[in-house]
Amino acid sequence: GPIIQAMEEGACFVADEMNLASTSVLKRFATIYESNYLELYEGDGHKILAKEGFHFIATQNPSEGFEGRKTLPYEITKNFAVIYVDPYPPEEIYFILKKLFPELVESLIKAIIRITLETEQRILTGKLGKSDLEKYHFNIRTLKKVCARLSHYNANDSSVICSHLKDIYVDCFRSEEDRNLQWDLICSEISFAKNYKPQEIKLFINENAFYCNEKKISIQNPELVKNLLSQTPLTKEILSFIEKISTCIEMKENILIEYSEEDDPLFLVNLITQLNGNKVEFVNLCKGIHTSDILGALKPIQKKEIAWIDGPLTRGIRNGENIVITSLEAAGAELVEKLNMLTDDARAILLPPESGETSPMTLKENSIIFAFKGFRKSKSTSTISRAFRNRFTSILFPQITENHSLAELVEFYLPKSKLTEIMVSFHIKIRELSQRRVIGSANLSPYIFGTTNLINWAKHILKYNSPNVQEIALRGAKISYINQIYDSKERFDVTRILENAIRTGELNLEIFEAIEEKKKTFTISSNIDKTKWWDPALHYRDPNTGKAKLQMSGNPLKKGIEINTPETGGNQKEGADAWYGSETRGNMGQGEPAGGGGAWGYRTEELYKQFLAKRKILWSYSMVVTKKEFLDVFGKELEDTELNLEKLFQPEIDVTRHYDLIGRRIDARKYISFTNGKGDLKVFDKTIIDKKDEKLKGVEVVFLVCKARRIFNFEYAIVVLSAMLSSAMILADHKIDFAVYTYSDRFNKKDWIDLVQLKKLEEEYTEEIENRIFQNLASDWQGDSVYEYLLLENIDSYFSKDSITRILVMISDFRGQRGKASLEAELDSFENRKLKELILKNTNKSYILLGVGMGTRYLAEHLFSHSIQITPDNFSHMPNLLGSELSKLILTYHT
């Protein structure tokens, strides 16, 4: 191996990431750094002495601030001359970059340095990427990448500078807020950035070169690239994405493509990975995969022989192909160390000794590394480290959600018609129904309908076109969308929506014929072949020398309208229980006329309080049902909900691979290597499987349940009750501390909030507390609504000082004290503006707020960053919806 080779040749040996090494490895190193020899226990026990010139150099990141690293004991460090490499000061960074890129002007280099340092500082302080679960990193490697781009392209062109700075410092962030913050930073350092407008993207193929604006890529197989381009819908978003890819390929950068579940890049994989005409080798990763499955291993072949067989990564490097790594986040520590060398300046990989290769295997000049990674959805799932991410150029896969963009996709495969309009409308509708949980509310996760579904639907219609277009379109929709809906009623309702749209769309024989014509033109031969190499648009000049100005052009007078509104604001009253009568008329329009006409104002507040004091309760806002009757009917559903959510709270399992000289379980790969004299005696598998049962420690959940009579009806009261009981059972079973409060204005005095605590955080969930919660939520919904923002002013009082992850769940209709006529008026009311302000303020203080909206008016999603809506369509699934959303929040935000 490399250590013995270095000792025998008198070379330098570098132990990279020394403080990540296991104790057994450190123990074997001891004689080397103490006495310059290594004793071979694996063979005859002889000693290997280091020749003159041998040096042992260890490198590592400090244990502070980096995951998994330990501090090396003094017994080891005393044998080394320890050197701390401090961060480069800006002057030194400038000196390095100016030597590497002398053609770049001083002001530009210094501006980029300031942008990089400020971006990294924002990430470290949490100002940037705070709502993101990914780890970003900007350092001198980033600076080198940016300067290399500007040096290669025209650094005197302001649009080129802005384009590349935007690619590296802005577009890698997922949230709009982060992107705006970063663009403001660029504008503050680069004066002309404020006037930047992206260029129109143009693609050309000329002989053996692919052109994308100023980018030029040499291609090995022009016909392949032409065919791929001809089969791809090149919408505005996809063209922008291809331009980013083209830049990375020309600059020989490693490419990391990140995407969400809905925006699956599957239909573009072939094009983006073969844009340079090179062949592709796929390396598909998954959790727990052996490094030998990727690099290769000794394996039995014919006639009982044993030989080294390349893994996909090694095979791709050897053949000079593009390397495509899927699910990059699943790469283990051992594989990441191999990939570090491959994705860095070395662009090489060192195979294990049994391969017979003694020198590193280098990536060919034309080979590009593509990595695909889904967005991280929870802190409990693995992701790539900041340092590893920094070796790639991150490109976000475009979100194709706009109506016109989706229409472009469909119209690439089908002729523009009423059918394509129906398809786009249905796609948007079914996505909205799924996101709002109108369908799929009984599932742990919402249904996902992405661009792949729409493209498959369009391809189905194109392939199986017949005179009965309606039947083919409906069958294609069932295959691509509807058949994955589990609930038969929901499936029937969605089918009916589409059938009605198709029926009213009058899809006639003309559409069938138009699709047949489209089939004839939809061939392998590409339109790109017919494009002139010179671009006529770039040489176009307007023949007009100018336009005459209109003289004495008068504008028509606008006549005003007479407004004559009654002083009370209208005649419509609020119903039989309206408090105001003839004595309140003539209040000169005081109050809120839009809320019902003649509403009480500040002059009549005392009169209103007198009315409330005399008011009699018309009926009992309670459910006449016992706990036993309730459990007899809903007990099975509560058990099913608890069972469904159990898997979300399963403890984390960590697998640590380890091999030893003794044991009972033999690893086949290690044994084969040993029997062929190319491995060591450590053939016994001592893998450790660690089960972390305390991963939920430090989570606290507080429920605030509105008990206003306005939102009371039997169904909603039942689902609130069952949701609270099922959530309480699940949280108690997993030893998560939680508290339950109800709130209302019990006596309608408008000067008091009755905040009733049904369970304290520290209380154990017993049958007595369960009875207390049941009795309270089953009866006495007499109170009026309150200013809900007041409940969040002292949010810290609900949680203990020891809490790590603090989740507050608010269940209400969020319509304030007086409901308004429209959704916009509700959101613009004083109460909801204050509520949104308090939600944002507490979110910035790391509180996690979940809004559960009751009723058909979707207010919660506009107020809270996390919300679910309970409507007459999905109310029976509220326990499952609340439980799954709560589980996801815990798994997402709790470390």
HUWOTA-V625485 format. One record per backbone hydrogen bond with DSSP energy under -0.5 kcal/mol. NH is the residue of the N-H (numbers start at 1). CO is the residue of the C=O. E is the energy in kcal/mol with one decimal. If there is no record, write none. Layout:
nh=<NH & NH>
co=<CO & CO>
e=<E & E>
This chain:
nh=<5 & 6 & 7 & 8 & 9 & 10 & 11 & 13 & 15 & 15 & 16 & 17 & 18 & 18 & 20 & 21 & 26 & 27 & 28 & 29 & 30 & 30 & 32 & 33 & 34 & 35 & 36 & 37 & 38 & 40 & 40 & 41 & 45 & 48 & 49 & 50 & 51 & 54 & 55 & 57 & 57 & 59 & 66 & 69 & 70 & 72 & 76 & 77 & 78 & 79 & 80 & 82 & 85 & 86 & 92 & 93 & 94 & 95 & 96 & 97 & 98 & 99 & 100 & 101 & 104 & 109 & 110 & 111 & 112 & 113 & 114 & 115 & 116 & 117 & 118 & 119 & 120 & 121 & 122 & 123 & 124 & 125 & 126 & 126 & 127 & 128 & 132 & 136 & 143 & 144 & 145 & 146 & 147 & 148 & 149 & 150 & 151 & 152 & 153 & 155 & 157 & 158 & 161 & 162 & 163 & 164 & 165 & 166 & 167 & 168 & 169 & 170 & 171 & 173 & 179 & 180 & 181 & 182 & 183 & 184 & 185 & 186 & 187 & 188 & 189 & 189 & 190 & 191 & 193 & 194 & 195 & 196 & 204 & 206 & 209 & 210 & 211 & 212 & 213 & 215 & 217 & 219 & 220 & 225 & 226 & 227 & 228 & 229 & 230 & 231 & 232 & 234 & 235 & 239 & 240 & 241 & 242 & 243 & 244 & 245 & 246 & 247 & 248 & 249 & 250 & 251 & 252 & 253 & 255 & 256 & 257 & 257 & 258 & 258 & 259 & 264 & 267 & 268 & 269 & 269 & 272 & 273 & 274 & 274 & 275 & 277 & 281 & 283 & 284 & 285 & 285 & 289 & 293 & 294 & 294 & 295 & 296 & 297 & 299 & 301 & 304 & 305 & 307 & 309 & 310 & 311 & 312 & 313 & 314 & 315 & 316 & 317 & 318 & 319 & 320 & 321 & 322 & 323 & 324 & 324 & 325 & 325 & 326 & 326 & 328 & 330 & 331 & 336 & 337 & 338 & 339 & 340 & 341 & 342 & 343 & 344 & 347 & 347 & 348 & 349 & 351 & 355 & 356 & 358 & 361 & 362 & 363 & 367 & 370 & 370 & 371 & 372 & 373 & 375 & 379 & 379 & 380 & 381 & 389 & 390 & 391 & 392 & 393 & 394 & 395 & 397 & 400 & 401 & 406 & 407 & 408 & 409 & 410 & 411 & 412 & 412 & 413 & 413 & 414 & 421 & 422 & 423 & 424 & 425 & 426 & 427 & 428 & 429 & 430 & 431 & 432 & 433 & 434 & 435 & 436 & 437 & 438 & 439 & 443 & 449 & 450 & 451 & 453 & 454 & 455 & 456 & 457 & 458 & 459 & 460 & 461 & 462 & 463 & 464 & 465 & 469 & 472 & 473 & 474 & 475 & 476 & 477 & 478 & 479 & 480 & 481 & 482 & 483 & 484 & 485 & 486 & 491 & 492 & 493 & 494 & 495 & 496 & 497 & 498 & 499 & 500 & 501 & 502 & 503 & 504 & 505 & 506 & 506 & 507 & 508 & 511 & 512 & 513 & 514 & 515 & 516 & 517 & 518 & 519 & 520 & 521 & 522 & 523 & 529 & 530 & 531 & 536 & 538 & 539 & 539 & 540 & 554 & 559 & 564 & 569 & 578 & 584 & 585 & 590 & 593 & 595 & 596 & 597 & 597 & 598 & 604 & 605 & 608 & 609 & 610 & 611 & 612 & 613 & 614 & 615 & 621 & 622 & 623 & 624 & 625 & 630 & 631 & 632 & 633 & 634 & 635 & 638 & 639 & 640 & 641 & 642 & 643 & 644 & 645 & 646 & 647 & 648 & 649 & 649 & 650 & 652 & 654 & 654 & 656 & 656 & 657 & 660 & 666 & 667 & 668 & 671 & 672 & 673 & 674 & 675 & 676 & 677 & 678 & 679 & 683 & 684 & 685 & 685 & 686 & 686 & 688 & 690 & 690 & 691 & 692 & 692 & 693 & 695 & 697 & 699 & 700 & 701 & 702 & 703 & 704 & 705 & 705 & 706 & 706 & 707 & 709 & 711 & 712 & 717 & 718 & 719 & 720 & 721 & 722 & 723 & 724 & 725 & 726 & 727 & 728 & 729 & 730 & 731 & 732 & 733 & 734 & 735 & 736 & 737 & 737 & 739 & 740 & 741 & 742 & 743 & 744 & 745 & 746 & 748 & 754 & 754 & 755 & 756 & 756 & 757 & 758 & 758 & 759 & 766 & 770 & 771 & 772 & 773 & 774 & 775 & 776 & 777 & 778 & 779 & 781 & 784 & 788 & 790 & 791 & 792 & 793 & 795 & 797 & 798 & 799 & 803 & 804 & 805 & 806 & 806 & 807 & 807 & 808 & 809 & 809 & 810 & 810 & 811 & 811 & 812 & 812 & 826 & 827 & 828 & 829 & 833 & 834 & 835 & 836 & 837 & 838 & 839 & 840 & 841 & 842 & 843 & 844 & 845 & 846 & 847 & 848 & 849 & 850 & 851 & 851 & 852 & 852 & 853 & 853 & 854 & 855 & 858 & 859 & 862 & 863 & 863 & 864 & 866 & 868 & 870 & 871 & 874 & 875 & 877 & 878 & 881 & 882 & 883 & 884 & 885 & 886 & 887 & 888 & 889 & 890 & 891 & 892 & 893 & 894 & 895>
co=<1 & 2 & 3 & 4 & 5 & 6 & 6 & 55 & 13 & 57 & 14 & 59 & 15 & 59 & 17 & 18 & 22 & 23 & 24 & 25 & 26 & 27 & 29 & 29 & 30 & 31 & 32 & 31 & 48 & 38 & 46 & 39 & 40 & 38 & 47 & 36 & 7 & 51 & 11 & 13 & 55 & 15 & 63 & 66 & 19 & 70 & 73 & 73 & 74 & 76 & 77 & 80 & 83 & 84 & 89 & 89 & 90 & 91 & 92 & 93 & 94 & 95 & 96 & 97 & 101 & 105 & 106 & 107 & 108 & 109 & 110 & 111 & 112 & 113 & 114 & 115 & 116 & 117 & 118 & 119 & 120 & 121 & 122 & 123 & 122 & 122 & 129 & 134 & 139 & 140 & 141 & 142 & 143 & 144 & 145 & 146 & 147 & 148 & 149 & 153 & 154 & 156 & 157 & 158 & 159 & 160 & 161 & 162 & 163 & 164 & 165 & 166 & 166 & 170 & 175 & 176 & 177 & 178 & 179 & 180 & 181 & 182 & 183 & 184 & 185 & 186 & 186 & 189 & 190 & 191 & 192 & 193 & 211 & 209 & 206 & 217 & 204 & 215 & 202 & 212 & 210 & 208 & 276 & 221 & 222 & 223 & 224 & 225 & 226 & 227 & 229 & 232 & 233 & 235 & 236 & 237 & 238 & 239 & 240 & 241 & 242 & 243 & 244 & 245 & 246 & 247 & 249 & 248 & 369 & 393 & 255 & 371 & 256 & 395 & 373 & 262 & 264 & 265 & 265 & 266 & 268 & 269 & 270 & 271 & 272 & 274 & 322 & 324 & 282 & 283 & 326 & 286 & 290 & 290 & 291 & 291 & 292 & 309 & 307 & 305 & 301 & 302 & 299 & 297 & 308 & 295 & 293 & 294 & 294 & 311 & 312 & 313 & 314 & 315 & 317 & 316 & 279 & 368 & 281 & 322 & 323 & 370 & 283 & 324 & 372 & 327 & 328 & 332 & 333 & 334 & 335 & 336 & 337 & 338 & 339 & 340 & 341 & 344 & 341 & 361 & 349 & 352 & 353 & 356 & 349 & 360 & 347 & 364 & 323 & 368 & 255 & 325 & 257 & 259 & 891 & 892 & 891 & 378 & 385 & 386 & 388 & 389 & 254 & 392 & 256 & 258 & 398 & 399 & 402 & 403 & 404 & 405 & 406 & 407 & 408 & 409 & 409 & 410 & 410 & 417 & 418 & 419 & 420 & 421 & 422 & 423 & 424 & 425 & 426 & 427 & 428 & 429 & 430 & 431 & 432 & 434 & 433 & 433 & 440 & 447 & 448 & 262 & 450 & 450 & 451 & 452 & 453 & 454 & 455 & 456 & 457 & 458 & 459 & 460 & 462 & 467 & 468 & 469 & 470 & 471 & 472 & 473 & 474 & 475 & 476 & 477 & 477 & 478 & 481 & 482 & 484 & 487 & 488 & 489 & 490 & 491 & 492 & 493 & 494 & 495 & 496 & 497 & 498 & 499 & 500 & 501 & 502 & 503 & 502 & 506 & 508 & 508 & 509 & 510 & 511 & 512 & 513 & 514 & 515 & 516 & 517 & 518 & 521 & 526 & 527 & 528 & 534 & 535 & 535 & 536 & 537 & 552 & 557 & 562 & 566 & 575 & 581 & 582 & 587 & 591 & 592 & 593 & 592 & 593 & 568 & 601 & 602 & 604 & 605 & 606 & 607 & 608 & 609 & 610 & 611 & 619 & 620 & 778 & 622 & 623 & 626 & 627 & 628 & 629 & 630 & 631 & 634 & 635 & 636 & 637 & 638 & 639 & 640 & 641 & 642 & 643 & 645 & 645 & 646 & 647 & 692 & 652 & 690 & 654 & 688 & 655 & 684 & 664 & 683 & 666 & 667 & 668 & 669 & 670 & 671 & 672 & 674 & 673 & 673 & 681 & 660 & 665 & 683 & 658 & 684 & 656 & 654 & 688 & 689 & 652 & 690 & 691 & 692 & 694 & 696 & 805 & 737 & 807 & 739 & 809 & 703 & 741 & 704 & 811 & 743 & 783 & 708 & 709 & 713 & 714 & 715 & 716 & 717 & 718 & 719 & 720 & 721 & 722 & 723 & 724 & 725 & 726 & 727 & 728 & 729 & 730 & 732 & 731 & 699 & 735 & 701 & 759 & 703 & 756 & 705 & 754 & 784 & 744 & 745 & 744 & 752 & 753 & 742 & 754 & 755 & 740 & 756 & 740 & 764 & 766 & 767 & 768 & 769 & 770 & 771 & 772 & 773 & 774 & 775 & 621 & 745 & 786 & 787 & 788 & 789 & 790 & 792 & 794 & 795 & 796 & 800 & 698 & 698 & 804 & 846 & 700 & 805 & 848 & 702 & 807 & 808 & 850 & 704 & 809 & 810 & 852 & 822 & 823 & 824 & 826 & 829 & 830 & 831 & 832 & 833 & 834 & 835 & 836 & 837 & 838 & 839 & 840 & 841 & 843 & 842 & 806 & 847 & 808 & 849 & 866 & 810 & 850 & 851 & 868 & 812 & 870 & 856 & 857 & 859 & 859 & 860 & 860 & 849 & 851 & 853 & 869 & 871 & 871 & 874 & 875 & 877 & 878 & 879 & 880 & 881 & 882 & 883 & 884 & 885 & 886 & 887 & 888 & 889 & 890 & 893>
e=<-2.2 & -2.3 & -1.9 & -2.5 & -1.8 & -1.2 & -2.4 & -3.1 & -0.6 & -3.0 & -1.1 & -0.7 & -0.6 & -2.3 & -1.8 & -1.7 & -2.2 & -2.3 & -1.4 & -1.6 & -1.0 & -0.5 & -1.1 & -1.9 & -1.6 & -2.2 & -1.6 & -1.3 & -2.1 & -0.5 & -2.2 & -1.0 & -1.0 & -2.9 & -0.6 & -2.2 & -2.5 & -1.9 & -1.1 & -3.1 & -0.6 & -2.0 & -0.9 & -0.8 & -1.4 & -0.5 & -1.5 & -2.1 & -2.4 & -1.7 & -1.8 & -0.9 & -0.6 & -0.9 & -0.7 & -2.2 & -2.4 & -2.0 & -2.4 & -2.6 & -2.7 & -1.7 & -1.9 & -3.0 & -1.5 & -1.9 & -2.5 & -1.9 & -2.2 & -2.2 & -2.2 & -2.1 & -2.4 & -2.6 & -2.4 & -2.3 & -2.4 & -2.1 & -2.3 & -1.9 & -2.3 & -2.0 & -0.5 & -0.8 & -1.5 & -1.7 & -1.1 & -0.6 & -1.8 & -2.3 & -1.9 & -2.4 & -2.7 & -2.2 & -1.8 & -2.5 & -2.3 & -1.8 & -2.9 & -1.0 & -1.4 & -0.6 & -1.9 & -2.4 & -2.2 & -2.1 & -2.3 & -2.4 & -2.0 & -2.0 & -2.7 & -1.6 & -2.7 & -1.7 & -2.0 & -2.5 & -2.1 & -2.2 & -2.4 & -2.2 & -1.4 & -2.1 & -2.6 & -1.8 & -1.0 & -0.6 & -3.2 & -0.6 & -1.7 & -0.9 & -1.1 & -1.6 & -2.4 & -2.2 & -1.1 & -3.0 & -3.1 & -2.1 & -1.8 & -2.3 & -2.7 & -2.4 & -1.8 & -1.7 & -2.6 & -2.5 & -2.3 & -2.4 & -2.3 & -1.1 & -1.2 & -0.7 & -1.5 & -2.7 & -1.9 & -2.0 & -2.6 & -2.2 & -1.7 & -2.1 & -2.8 & -2.0 & -1.8 & -2.4 & -2.5 & -2.1 & -1.1 & -2.7 & -2.7 & -2.5 & -0.6 & -3.3 & -0.6 & -2.0 & -1.4 & -0.9 & -0.6 & -1.8 & -0.8 & -0.9 & -2.4 & -2.1 & -1.0 & -0.6 & -0.5 & -2.0 & -2.8 & -3.5 & -0.6 & -0.7 & -1.4 & -1.7 & -0.8 & -0.6 & -1.1 & -2.8 & -1.6 & -1.6 & -3.0 & -3.5 & -0.6 & -1.5 & -2.3 & -2.7 & -0.5 & -2.1 & -0.6 & -1.5 & -0.9 & -2.7 & -2.2 & -2.0 & -2.6 & -2.1 & -0.9 & -2.5 & -3.0 & -2.2 & -2.7 & -0.6 & -0.6 & -3.3 & -2.1 & -0.6 & -2.2 & -2.1 & -1.9 & -2.6 & -1.9 & -1.3 & -2.6 & -2.2 & -1.0 & -1.3 & -2.7 & -0.6 & -0.8 & -1.2 & -1.1 & -2.1 & -0.6 & -2.1 & -1.9 & -0.5 & -3.2 & -0.6 & -3.3 & -1.3 & -3.4 & -0.6 & -2.8 & -2.9 & -2.4 & -2.1 & -0.7 & -0.9 & -1.3 & -1.2 & -2.4 & -1.9 & -1.3 & -2.1 & -2.9 & -0.7 & -3.1 & -3.2 & -0.8 & -1.1 & -2.4 & -2.1 & -1.9 & -1.8 & -2.2 & -2.7 & -0.7 & -0.7 & -0.6 & -1.2 & -2.4 & -1.4 & -2.1 & -2.4 & -2.2 & -2.4 & -2.7 & -2.4 & -2.4 & -2.4 & -2.9 & -1.8 & -2.0 & -2.6 & -1.9 & -2.8 & -2.4 & -1.1 & -2.3 & -1.4 & -1.3 & -0.5 & -0.5 & -1.2 & -0.6 & -1.3 & -2.4 & -2.5 & -2.0 & -2.2 & -2.5 & -2.1 & -2.0 & -2.2 & -2.4 & -2.5 & -0.5 & -1.6 & -1.6 & -2.8 & -2.3 & -2.4 & -2.6 & -1.9 & -2.0 & -2.2 & -2.5 & -2.7 & -1.7 & -2.7 & -1.5 & -2.1 & -0.5 & -2.3 & -2.3 & -2.5 & -2.4 & -2.1 & -2.2 & -1.9 & -1.9 & -2.8 & -2.5 & -1.7 & -2.6 & -2.7 & -2.5 & -1.1 & -0.5 & -0.9 & -0.6 & -0.9 & -1.0 & -0.9 & -2.1 & -2.3 & -2.4 & -1.9 & -2.0 & -2.0 & -2.0 & -1.2 & -1.3 & -1.6 & -2.0 & -1.1 & -0.8 & -0.6 & -0.7 & -1.2 & -0.7 & -1.0 & -0.6 & -1.0 & -0.6 & -0.6 & -1.6 & -1.6 & -1.5 & -1.1 & -1.6 & -0.5 & -1.6 & -1.8 & -0.6 & -1.5 & -1.9 & -1.1 & -0.7 & -2.0 & -2.0 & -2.1 & -1.9 & -2.2 & -1.9 & -1.2 & -1.1 & -0.5 & -1.5 & -3.7 & -0.6 & -1.9 & -2.3 & -2.6 & -2.2 & -1.5 & -3.1 & -2.0 & -2.2 & -2.1 & -2.3 & -2.4 & -2.4 & -2.3 & -2.6 & -2.1 & -1.0 & -0.6 & -1.0 & -0.8 & -1.1 & -1.1 & -0.9 & -0.5 & -3.0 & -0.6 & -2.9 & -0.6 & -2.2 & -0.6 & -2.8 & -0.6 & -2.3 & -2.4 & -2.2 & -2.2 & -2.7 & -1.0 & -2.1 & -2.5 & -0.7 & -2.3 & -1.9 & -3.1 & -0.5 & -3.4 & -0.6 & -2.9 & -3.1 & -0.6 & -0.5 & -2.7 & -0.6 & -1.0 & -0.6 & -1.6 & -1.5 & -2.5 & -2.0 & -2.6 & -2.7 & -3.3 & -0.5 & -2.8 & -0.6 & -2.9 & -2.6 & -2.9 & -1.1 & -1.1 & -2.7 & -2.2 & -2.4 & -2.6 & -2.1 & -2.8 & -2.7 & -2.4 & -2.3 & -2.6 & -2.4 & -2.4 & -2.3 & -2.3 & -2.7 & -2.4 & -2.4 & -1.5 & -1.6 & -2.9 & -0.9 & -0.5 & -2.1 & -1.6 & -2.7 & -2.3 & -2.2 & -0.9 & -2.7 & -0.9 & -1.4 & -3.1 & -0.6 & -1.2 & -2.6 & -0.8 & -0.5 & -2.8 & -0.7 & -1.4 & -1.0 & -2.2 & -2.5 & -1.9 & -2.6 & -2.4 & -2.9 & -2.1 & -2.3 & -1.8 & -0.8 & -2.7 & -2.2 & -1.0 & -1.1 & -1.1 & -1.3 & -0.8 & -1.0 & -1.6 & -1.6 & -0.8 & -1.0 & -3.1 & -1.9 & -0.6 & -0.5 & -2.7 & -0.6 & -2.9 & -3.4 & -0.5 & -0.5 & -2.7 & -2.8 & -0.5 & -0.6 & -2.0 & -2.0 & -2.4 & -1.9 & -1.1 & -2.2 & -2.2 & -2.4 & -2.6 & -1.8 & -2.3 & -2.4 & -2.4 & -2.2 & -2.4 & -2.2 & -2.0 & -0.6 & -1.7 & -2.3 & -2.8 & -0.6 & -2.7 & -0.5 & -2.4 & -3.1 & -0.5 & -0.7 & -2.5 & -1.5 & -2.1 & -0.7 & -1.8 & -1.3 & -1.1 & -0.6 & -2.9 & -0.7 & -2.0 & -3.4 & -0.6 & -0.8 & -1.5 & -1.9 & -1.6 & -2.6 & -3.2 & -2.3 & -2.7 & -2.3 & -2.3 & -2.3 & -2.3 & -2.1 & -2.1 & -2.5 & -2.3 & -2.5 & -2.0 & -0.6>
